[in-house]
Amino acid sequence: MLGRLKGQLRSFLVTSIVALAALTQGNSAFAEEKVLRAVLHADMRVLDPIWTTATVAGIHGALVYDTLFGNDAKGDAKPQMVDTYDVSADRLTYTFTLRDGLKFHDGTPVSSKDVIPSLKRWAARDGAGLRLFGFIDKLDVVDAKTFRMVLTKPYGMVLESLGKTSTSLPVIMREADALTDPQTQVKTAVGSGPFKFAADLWVPGSKAVYVKNPDYVSRPGNEPASFFAGSKFAGVDRIEMVWISDPQTAMSALINGEIDFYENPNIDFYPILEKAKGVKLETTGEVDSHIGFIRLNHLHPPFNTPKARQAMYHLVNQEDFLRAVVGDPKYYRICHALFTCGTPLSNDGGSHFFKDYNPKKALQLMQEAGYKGEPIVILATTDHNTITPATQVLIQAMREAGLNVDAQSMDWGSTVTRRAKKDPPDKGGWNIFITTTGGVSAANPILHTWIGAACDKGIFGWPCSEKLEAVRDSYGFAQSLDDKKRIARELQTLAMEEVVYIPFGQWNQLISYRSDRLSGVVPNTGLVVFWNIVKK
């Protein structure tokens, strides 16, 4: 045992030294450039920000691509790629005109022919897009810069859906890329955003590099940046997303000046970072930034019946999860709602499911639902500082209940790929994975990616309920806050009964960066953005 531990320690030290060496090697080679080096919560493995909901892919997508609209910190949609738009008096026809000078990184101009297939592909993968397209009668090209959307009903969430700031992002791709089957990843990354992806320098498991797009055309007028709205510009010549899996090493790299930005430091490190010279800790908004949850696969036994899914509620004591993930109660909140606690639509509909933590009862209900001890496959992420400890808490609770747990260890990048598979668990599929979502998007029934139940058209887990989807649709036509609250409560109650997911609480994650080097950081709850940052 002692020999194995020494070997593991040597391996850890070697990995840390190699990672830090990789950071410092670029200093002399690119001394003339303004280079921002950042460590994110996960390694960047997927280039397609529409195909996956992985946050790191969304961060990548926000750098490389642009969107038609961007929602600001208040949730209001503001034009981005769009210059002007017109809405007919009956609110059924929207006419959009693109800004002048937009072009992709390969030099080709952005046109309406790129926009339409991009939106269609996004709608095939994203709940907000799917819902929007459920009310679209026509989406046509008028000319190279103008396109028209005709609705069947006066749906009230058109612009907010196009401006969403959470995954999957409604980015505009080149027509050829946008015509890729939505179930297949786009393997290139050529957008029209403020940074170009340097594909030849990408080393999965080590580093992803982005260079300034000199042809990027920002919105005129120097509008203040707010979340995804306002003016954007590339404030540095080069961004390097360096992957350091060990949080302690990443924190040390920030304190020692070997990196400039650390997106997701462990909360245990906050006191150290607060005292570190030249380092700033910053919140990303007024709403808690993270909501953790358990996703069950509705397609295959044992969770293809509501009773088996509801049994899992009895294995969730949120305090256990939050202490493991966050630790300090100052930063977390018990929340038995599916809409972000502390926001207007938060309610207690269906929250009675959380009143009884009882592993024995969980097993009893599972057996009554037909469970006979078959292995339950959990995608056990090993390298994520919040998802990994949460997964271990769930595994322990399931084993305490007497369930047969098959915990299959893998890195987060592999989890992201595996969870998209609909195969049976014993043939490469899965039963359970754990992930997080942003507090801003989860405060809105339309933009909340994970609350839907669109069957095979939905995302990983594939809940299926026509009634739930109909209630969710109705939110887009609500005329008052009281109507919105009533619909949100009804929707949450149905979603709890269907078990679209099981929340284990919410928390606020701070970002950290070298304030003695960086200015202009734009706080954005959910996805970190790197535009407008200037390095001194």
C-alpha positions as CSV (number, residue, x, y, z in Angstrom):
1,M,0.0,0.0,0.0
2,L,2.8,2.4,1.0
3,G,4.6,1.7,-2.3
4,R,1.5,2.4,-4.3
5,L,0.9,5.7,-2.5
6,K,4.5,6.8,-3.1
7,G,4.0,5.9,-6.8
8,Q,0.8,8.0,-7.0
9,L,2.6,10.9,-5.3
10,R,5.4,10.8,-7.8
11,S,2.9,10.7,-10.7
12,F,1.1,13.7,-9.3
13,L,4.3,15.7,-8.9
14,V,5.4,14.9,-12.4
15,T,2.1,15.9,-13.8
16,S,2.1,19.2,-11.9
17,I,5.7,20.0,-13.0
18,V,4.9,19.2,-16.6
19,A,1.8,21.4,-16.4
20,L,3.7,24.4,-14.9
21,A,6.5,23.9,-17.4
22,A,4.0,24.1,-20.3
23,L,2.8,27.4,-18.8
24,T,6.2,29.0,-18.6
25,Q,7.5,27.8,-22.0
26,G,5.3,30.3,-23.9
27,N,6.5,33.3,-22.0
28,S,9.7,33.9,-24.1
29,A,8.3,32.8,-27.4
30,F,5.3,35.2,-27.3
31,A,6.8,38.0,-25.2
32,E,5.8,40.5,-27.7
33,E,2.2,39.5,-27.6
34,K,-0.5,40.2,-24.9
35,V,-1.3,36.6,-23.9
36,L,-4.0,35.7,-21.4
37,R,-3.5,32.3,-19.8
38,A,-6.6,30.8,-18.2
39,V,-7.4,27.6,-16.4
40,L,-11.1,26.5,-16.7
41,H,-13.1,23.9,-14.8
42,A,-12.6,21.3,-17.5
43,D,-10.4,20.4,-20.4
44,M,-11.7,21.6,-23.8
45,R,-12.6,18.5,-25.9
46,V,-15.6,19.4,-28.0
47,L,-15.5,22.1,-30.7
48,D,-19.2,22.2,-31.4
49,P,-21.1,24.5,-29.0
50,I,-24.5,23.4,-30.4
51,W,-23.9,19.7,-30.2
52,T,-23.2,19.7,-26.5
53,T,-24.4,21.5,-23.4
54,A,-20.9,21.2,-21.8
55,T,-20.0,24.6,-20.3
56,V,-16.5,24.5,-21.5
57,A,-17.7,24.1,-25.1
58,G,-20.0,27.1,-24.5
59,I,-17.0,29.2,-23.3
60,H,-15.2,28.1,-26.5
61,G,-18.2,28.9,-28.6
62,A,-18.6,32.4,-27.2
63,L,-15.0,33.2,-28.2
64,V,-15.1,31.8,-31.7
65,Y,-18.7,32.5,-32.8
66,D,-21.2,35.3,-32.4
67,T,-25.0,35.3,-31.8
68,L,-27.8,37.4,-33.3
69,F,-28.8,38.8,-29.9
70,G,-27.3,38.7,-26.5
71,N,-29.2,38.8,-23.2
72,D,-27.9,41.3,-20.6
73,A,-27.7,41.0,-16.9
74,K,-31.4,41.8,-16.6
75,G,-32.3,39.1,-19.1
76,D,-33.2,41.7,-21.8
77,A,-32.3,40.8,-25.4
78,K,-30.1,43.3,-27.2
79,P,-28.9,43.0,-30.9
80,Q,-25.5,41.6,-31.5
81,M,-25.0,40.4,-35.1
82,V,-28.4,42.0,-35.9
83,D,-28.3,45.7,-36.8
84,T,-32.1,46.4,-37.0
85,Y,-35.2,44.4,-36.6
86,D,-38.9,45.0,-37.1
87,V,-41.9,43.3,-35.4
88,S,-45.3,43.5,-37.1
89,A,-48.3,44.9,-35.2
90,D,-49.8,41.4,-34.7
91,R,-46.4,40.1,-33.4
92,L,-46.3,37.3,-35.9
93,T,-43.6,38.6,-38.3
94,Y,-40.1,39.5,-37.4
95,T,-37.7,41.0,-40.0
96,F,-34.0,41.1,-39.1
97,T,-31.1,42.8,-40.9
98,L,-27.5,41.9,-40.2
99,R,-24.8,44.5,-39.5
100,D,-22.4,45.6,-42.2
101,G,-19.0,44.0,-42.4
102,L,-19.6,40.7,-40.6
103,K,-17.4,37.9,-41.9
104,F,-16.2,34.5,-40.9
105,H,-12.6,33.8,-40.0
106,D,-11.9,32.4,-43.4
107,G,-12.8,35.8,-44.9
108,T,-16.3,34.9,-46.3
109,P,-19.1,37.3,-45.5
110,V,-21.8,36.3,-43.0
111,S,-25.2,36.1,-44.8
112,S,-28.8,35.1,-44.2
113,K,-28.0,31.8,-45.9
114,D,-25.7,31.0,-42.9
115,V,-28.2,32.2,-40.3
116,I,-31.1,30.0,-41.2
117,P,-29.4,26.6,-41.1
118,S,-27.5,27.6,-38.0
119,L,-30.8,28.4,-36.2
120,K,-32.4,25.2,-37.4
121,R,-29.5,23.1,-36.3
122,W,-29.5,24.8,-32.8
123,A,-33.2,24.2,-32.5
124,A,-32.7,20.5,-33.1
125,R,-30.4,20.3,-30.0
126,D,-31.6,23.0,-27.6
127,G,-34.9,23.1,-25.7
128,A,-35.4,26.9,-26.1
129,G,-34.7,26.6,-29.8
130,L,-37.0,23.6,-30.2
131,R,-39.8,25.5,-28.4
132,L,-39.3,28.6,-30.6
133,F,-39.4,26.6,-33.8
134,G,-42.6,25.0,-32.6
135,F,-44.2,28.4,-33.3
136,I,-42.4,29.2,-36.5
137,D,-44.3,28.9,-39.7
138,K,-41.6,30.3,-42.1
139,L,-38.0,31.3,-41.8
140,D,-36.8,32.7,-45.1
141,V,-34.0,34.6,-46.7
142,V,-35.1,38.0,-48.0
143,D,-31.6,39.1,-49.2
144,A,-28.0,38.6,-48.3
145,K,-28.4,40.6,-45.1
146,T,-32.1,40.2,-44.3
147,F,-34.2,37.3,-43.2
148,R,-37.8,36.9,-42.0
149,M,-39.4,34.8,-39.3
150,V,-43.2,34.3,-39.5
151,L,-44.9,32.8,-36.4
152,T,-48.1,30.8,-36.0
153,K,-48.8,32.5,-32.7
154,P,-47.5,35.7,-31.0
155,Y,-44.9,33.9,-29.0
156,G,-43.3,36.2,-26.5
157,M,-39.8,34.7,-26.1
158,V,-38.4,35.1,-29.6
159,L,-35.6,37.5,-28.9
160,E,-34.7,36.2,-25.4
161,S,-34.3,32.7,-27.0
162,L,-32.0,34.0,-29.7
163,G,-29.9,35.8,-27.0
164,K,-29.6,33.0,-24.4
165,T,-26.4,33.0,-22.5
166,S,-26.3,29.4,-21.5
167,T,-25.6,26.2,-23.4
168,S,-26.4,25.2,-26.1
169,L,-25.6,28.6,-27.6
170,P,-27.5,29.8,-30.7
171,V,-24.3,30.6,-32.5
172,I,-24.1,31.4,-36.2
173,M,-22.0,29.0,-38.3
174,R,-21.0,28.9,-41.9
175,E,-23.7,27.4,-44.0
176,A,-21.7,24.3,-44.8
177,D,-21.0,23.6,-41.1
178,A,-24.6,24.4,-40.1
179,L,-25.9,21.8,-42.5
180,T,-24.1,19.1,-40.5
181,D,-26.5,16.6,-39.0
182,P,-27.4,18.0,-35.5
183,Q,-26.5,14.5,-34.0
184,T,-23.0,14.8,-35.4
185,Q,-20.3,17.0,-34.1
186,V,-18.9,19.8,-36.3
187,K,-15.1,19.2,-36.1
188,T,-14.0,22.6,-37.2
189,A,-14.3,25.9,-35.4
190,V,-14.6,28.8,-37.9
191,G,-16.9,31.5,-36.7
192,S,-17.2,35.3,-36.9
193,G,-16.5,36.0,-33.2
194,P,-13.7,38.1,-31.6
195,F,-11.2,35.3,-31.5
196,K,-10.0,32.6,-33.9
197,F,-9.5,29.0,-32.8
198,A,-5.9,27.9,-33.5
199,A,-6.6,24.3,-34.5
200,D,-3.0,23.5,-35.2
201,L,-2.0,24.4,-31.6
202,W,-4.8,22.5,-29.9
203,V,-3.6,19.6,-27.7
204,P,-6.6,18.0,-25.9
205,G,-5.6,17.3,-22.3
206,S,-3.1,20.2,-22.4
207,K,-4.0,23.5,-24.1
208,A,-6.4,25.2,-26.5
209,V,-5.3,28.4,-28.2
210,Y,-7.3,31.4,-29.5
211,V,-5.9,34.4,-31.4
212,K,-7.3,37.8,-31.9
213,N,-9.6,38.3,-34.9
214,P,-8.5,41.6,-36.5
215,D,-11.6,41.7,-38.7
216,Y,-14.1,41.4,-35.9
217,V,-16.8,44.1,-36.1
218,S,-18.1,45.1,-32.7
219,R,-21.4,46.8,-32.2
220,P,-21.1,50.6,-32.7
221,G,-21.3,53.2,-30.0
222,N,-19.2,51.5,-27.3
223,E,-22.2,50.1,-25.6
224,P,-21.3,48.9,-22.1
225,A,-20.8,45.1,-22.0
226,S,-23.4,43.3,-19.8
227,F,-23.4,39.5,-19.9
228,F,-23.7,38.7,-23.7
229,A,-25.0,42.2,-24.6
230,G,-23.1,45.4,-25.5
231,S,-19.9,46.0,-27.4
232,K,-17.3,43.3,-27.6
233,F,-13.7,43.4,-28.6
234,A,-10.6,41.2,-28.4
235,G,-8.5,42.9,-25.8
236,V,-5.5,40.5,-26.0
237,D,-3.6,39.0,-28.9
238,R,-3.9,35.5,-27.7
239,I,-5.8,33.3,-25.2
240,E,-4.4,30.0,-23.9
241,M,-6.8,27.8,-22.1
242,V,-4.3,25.6,-20.1
243,W,-5.6,22.4,-18.6
244,I,-4.4,21.7,-15.0
245,S,-6.5,19.0,-13.4
246,D,-5.2,19.5,-9.9
247,P,-6.9,22.5,-8.2
248,Q,-4.0,23.1,-5.8
249,T,-1.6,23.4,-8.7
250,A,-3.9,25.7,-10.6
251,M,-4.3,28.0,-7.6
252,S,-0.5,28.1,-7.1
253,A,-0.1,29.0,-10.7
254,L,-2.4,32.0,-10.3
255,I,-0.7,33.2,-7.2
256,N,2.7,32.8,-8.7
257,G,1.7,34.7,-11.8
258,E,2.0,31.7,-14.2
259,I,-1.6,32.1,-15.3
260,D,-3.8,35.2,-15.4
261,F,-7.3,33.7,-14.8
262,Y,-8.7,30.8,-12.8
263,E,-12.3,30.2,-13.6
264,N,-13.4,27.8,-10.9
265,P,-11.2,27.8,-7.8
266,N,-12.2,25.5,-4.9
267,I,-14.1,27.4,-2.3
268,D,-11.6,26.1,0.3
269,F,-9.0,28.3,-1.5
270,Y,-11.0,31.5,-1.2
271,P,-9.3,32.7,2.0
272,I,-5.9,32.1,0.4
273,L,-6.8,33.9,-2.8
274,E,-8.3,36.8,-0.9
275,K,-5.0,37.5,0.7
276,A,-2.8,36.9,-2.4
277,K,-1.2,40.0,-3.7
278,G,-2.5,41.1,-7.1
279,V,-5.3,38.5,-7.1
280,K,-9.1,39.4,-7.2
281,L,-12.1,37.2,-6.4
282,E,-15.3,38.3,-8.0
283,T,-18.9,37.2,-8.2
284,T,-20.5,36.8,-11.6
285,G,-23.9,38.3,-10.8
286,E,-26.7,38.7,-8.3
287,V,-28.1,35.2,-8.9
288,D,-26.4,32.0,-7.6
289,S,-24.2,30.8,-10.4
290,H,-24.5,27.0,-10.1
291,I,-27.3,24.5,-9.6
292,G,-26.2,20.9,-9.1
293,F,-28.5,18.0,-10.1
294,I,-28.8,14.3,-10.8
295,R,-29.9,13.3,-14.3
296,L,-31.6,9.9,-14.8
297,N,-32.0,8.1,-18.1
298,H,-35.7,7.7,-18.8
299,L,-35.2,5.3,-21.8
300,H,-33.9,2.2,-20.0
301,P,-34.7,0.3,-16.8
302,P,-34.7,0.8,-13.9
303,F,-35.6,4.5,-14.4
304,N,-38.1,4.1,-17.3
305,T,-40.9,4.2,-14.8
306,P,-41.9,7.3,-12.6
307,K,-42.0,5.3,-9.4
308,A,-38.4,4.1,-9.8
309,R,-37.3,7.7,-10.6
310,Q,-39.2,9.1,-7.6
311,A,-37.5,6.6,-5.4
312,M,-34.3,8.4,-5.9
313,Y,-35.6,11.5,-4.1
314,H,-35.2,9.5,-0.9
315,L,-31.4,9.3,-1.5
316,V,-30.8,13.1,-1.6
317,N,-30.0,15.0,1.5
318,Q,-28.9,18.3,-0.1
319,E,-26.8,19.3,2.9
320,D,-24.6,16.2,2.3
321,F,-24.0,17.1,-1.3
322,L,-23.4,20.8,-0.6
323,R,-20.9,20.2,2.2
324,A,-19.0,17.8,-0.1
325,V,-19.1,20.2,-3.1
326,V,-18.9,23.6,-1.5
327,G,-18.1,23.2,2.2
328,D,-18.7,26.7,3.5
329,P,-22.4,27.4,4.1
330,K,-21.7,31.1,3.3
331,Y,-21.6,30.1,-0.4
332,Y,-24.4,27.6,-0.7
333,R,-28.2,27.3,-0.3
334,I,-30.6,24.4,0.2
335,C,-33.0,24.6,-2.6
336,H,-35.8,22.1,-3.4
337,A,-37.0,24.0,-6.4
338,L,-36.3,23.6,-10.1
339,F,-36.3,27.3,-10.7
340,T,-33.4,29.2,-9.1
341,C,-34.1,30.0,-5.4
342,G,-34.0,33.7,-4.8
343,T,-35.6,34.6,-8.2
344,P,-39.2,35.6,-8.9
345,L,-40.4,32.2,-10.2
346,S,-39.0,30.0,-7.4
347,N,-41.7,28.1,-5.7
348,D,-42.4,24.9,-3.6
349,G,-44.4,23.0,-6.2
350,G,-43.6,19.3,-5.8
351,S,-41.0,19.9,-3.1
352,H,-42.7,17.4,-0.8
353,F,-40.6,14.7,-2.5
354,F,-37.6,16.0,-0.6
355,K,-39.1,15.6,2.9
356,D,-37.8,12.1,3.6
357,Y,-34.2,11.0,3.3
358,N,-34.7,7.3,3.6
359,P,-32.4,4.8,1.7
360,K,-34.4,1.8,2.8
361,K,-37.6,3.4,1.4
362,A,-35.7,4.2,-1.8
363,L,-34.9,0.5,-2.2
364,Q,-38.4,-0.6,-1.4
365,L,-39.9,1.7,-4.0
366,M,-37.4,0.6,-6.6
367,Q,-38.3,-3.0,-6.0
368,E,-42.0,-2.2,-6.2
369,A,-41.2,-0.6,-9.6
370,G,-39.6,-3.8,-10.8
371,Y,-35.9,-3.4,-9.8
372,K,-34.3,-6.8,-9.2
373,G,-30.7,-5.8,-8.4
374,E,-29.5,-5.1,-11.9
375,P,-26.4,-3.0,-12.1
376,I,-27.1,0.8,-12.3
377,V,-24.4,2.5,-14.4
378,I,-23.2,5.8,-13.1
379,L,-20.9,8.0,-15.2
380,A,-18.4,8.8,-12.4
381,T,-16.5,11.9,-13.4
382,T,-13.0,11.9,-11.9
383,D,-11.6,15.3,-12.7
384,H,-14.3,17.9,-11.9
385,N,-14.1,19.9,-8.7
386,T,-17.8,19.9,-8.1
387,I,-19.3,17.0,-10.1
388,T,-16.7,14.5,-8.8
389,P,-17.5,14.9,-5.0
390,A,-21.2,15.1,-5.7
391,T,-21.1,11.8,-7.6
392,Q,-19.3,10.2,-4.7
393,V,-22.0,11.3,-2.3
394,L,-24.7,9.8,-4.5
395,I,-22.8,6.5,-4.9
396,Q,-22.4,6.2,-1.2
397,A,-26.2,6.8,-0.6
398,M,-27.1,4.3,-3.3
399,R,-24.9,1.6,-1.8
400,E,-26.3,2.4,1.6
401,A,-29.7,1.7,0.2
402,G,-28.5,-1.7,-1.2
403,L,-28.6,-0.8,-4.9
404,N,-26.2,-2.4,-7.2
405,V,-24.0,0.4,-8.4
406,D,-21.7,0.1,-11.4
407,A,-19.6,3.3,-11.1
408,Q,-17.6,3.7,-14.3
409,S,-14.8,6.2,-13.8
410,M,-13.9,8.6,-16.6
411,D,-12.8,12.2,-17.1
412,W,-15.4,14.9,-17.7
413,G,-14.7,15.0,-21.5
414,S,-15.6,11.3,-21.7
415,T,-18.8,11.9,-19.7
416,V,-19.9,14.6,-22.1
417,T,-19.5,12.2,-25.0
418,R,-20.9,9.1,-23.3
419,R,-24.1,10.8,-22.0
420,A,-25.2,11.5,-25.5
421,K,-25.6,7.8,-26.2
422,K,-29.0,6.3,-26.2
423,D,-27.7,2.7,-26.1
424,P,-28.7,0.4,-23.2
425,P,-26.3,0.8,-20.2
426,D,-24.8,-2.6,-20.7
427,K,-24.0,-1.7,-24.3
428,G,-22.2,1.6,-23.8
429,G,-25.1,3.7,-22.5
430,W,-25.8,4.9,-18.9
431,N,-28.3,5.2,-16.1
432,I,-27.2,8.3,-14.1
433,F,-24.8,11.2,-14.4
434,I,-24.4,14.4,-12.4
435,T,-23.9,17.9,-13.8
436,T,-24.6,21.5,-13.1
437,T,-26.5,24.3,-14.8
438,G,-26.4,28.1,-14.5
439,G,-28.7,30.0,-12.1
440,V,-29.6,32.7,-14.6
441,S,-30.9,30.2,-17.3
442,A,-32.6,28.1,-14.6
443,A,-34.7,31.1,-13.5
444,N,-36.6,31.1,-16.8
445,P,-38.8,28.2,-17.9
446,I,-38.1,28.7,-21.6
447,L,-34.3,29.1,-21.3
448,H,-33.9,26.4,-18.7
449,T,-32.3,23.7,-20.7
450,W,-32.9,20.8,-18.3
451,I,-36.6,21.2,-17.3
452,G,-38.0,20.1,-20.6
453,A,-39.6,16.7,-21.5
454,A,-39.4,16.7,-25.3
455,C,-38.8,12.9,-25.6
456,D,-36.4,11.9,-28.3
457,K,-36.1,15.6,-29.4
458,G,-34.8,16.6,-25.9
459,I,-31.4,16.2,-24.4
460,F,-29.6,13.5,-22.5
461,G,-31.9,11.6,-20.2
462,W,-34.8,12.1,-22.6
463,P,-37.8,12.8,-20.3
464,C,-41.1,12.5,-22.2
465,S,-44.3,14.4,-21.2
466,E,-46.6,16.1,-23.7
467,K,-48.5,17.7,-20.8
468,L,-45.3,19.2,-19.3
469,E,-44.3,20.6,-22.7
470,A,-47.7,22.2,-23.2
471,V,-47.5,24.0,-19.9
472,R,-44.0,25.1,-20.7
473,D,-45.2,26.4,-24.0
474,S,-47.8,28.5,-22.3
475,Y,-45.2,30.5,-20.4
476,G,-44.3,32.2,-23.7
477,F,-47.8,33.8,-23.9
478,A,-48.1,34.8,-20.2
479,Q,-49.1,38.5,-19.9
480,S,-48.4,39.2,-16.2
481,L,-46.0,38.2,-13.5
482,D,-48.8,36.5,-11.6
483,D,-49.6,34.4,-14.7
484,K,-45.9,33.5,-15.0
485,K,-45.7,32.5,-11.4
486,R,-48.8,30.3,-11.7
487,I,-47.4,28.6,-14.8
488,A,-44.0,28.1,-13.2
489,R,-45.5,26.4,-10.2
490,E,-47.6,24.1,-12.4
491,L,-44.6,23.3,-14.5
492,Q,-42.4,22.6,-11.6
493,T,-44.9,20.3,-10.0
494,L,-45.2,18.2,-13.2
495,A,-41.5,18.2,-13.6
496,M,-41.0,16.9,-10.1
497,E,-43.5,14.1,-10.6
498,E,-41.9,13.2,-13.9
499,V,-38.4,13.6,-12.3
500,V,-36.8,15.5,-15.1
501,Y,-33.9,15.9,-12.7
502,I,-33.1,15.8,-9.0
503,P,-31.6,19.0,-7.7
504,F,-29.1,18.9,-4.8
505,G,-28.8,22.6,-4.1
506,Q,-27.3,25.7,-5.5
507,W,-24.2,27.8,-4.8
508,N,-22.2,30.8,-5.9
509,Q,-18.9,30.2,-7.5
510,L,-16.4,33.1,-7.7
511,I,-14.0,33.7,-10.5
512,S,-10.4,34.7,-9.7
513,Y,-7.8,36.6,-11.8
514,R,-4.7,38.7,-11.7
515,S,-6.2,42.2,-11.1
516,D,-2.7,43.6,-11.3
517,R,-2.6,42.5,-15.0
518,L,-6.1,42.3,-16.2
519,S,-8.9,44.9,-16.5
520,G,-12.3,44.9,-18.2
521,V,-13.4,41.5,-17.0
522,V,-17.1,41.1,-17.8
523,P,-18.9,39.1,-15.1
524,N,-21.3,36.6,-16.7
525,T,-23.2,34.0,-14.5
526,G,-23.0,30.6,-16.2
527,L,-20.4,31.0,-19.0
528,V,-17.1,32.8,-18.5
529,V,-16.5,35.3,-21.3
530,F,-13.1,36.6,-22.4
531,W,-13.9,39.5,-24.6
532,N,-13.1,43.0,-23.5
533,I,-10.3,41.9,-21.2
534,V,-7.2,44.0,-21.5
535,K,-3.8,42.8,-20.2
536,K,-1.6,45.5,-18.8
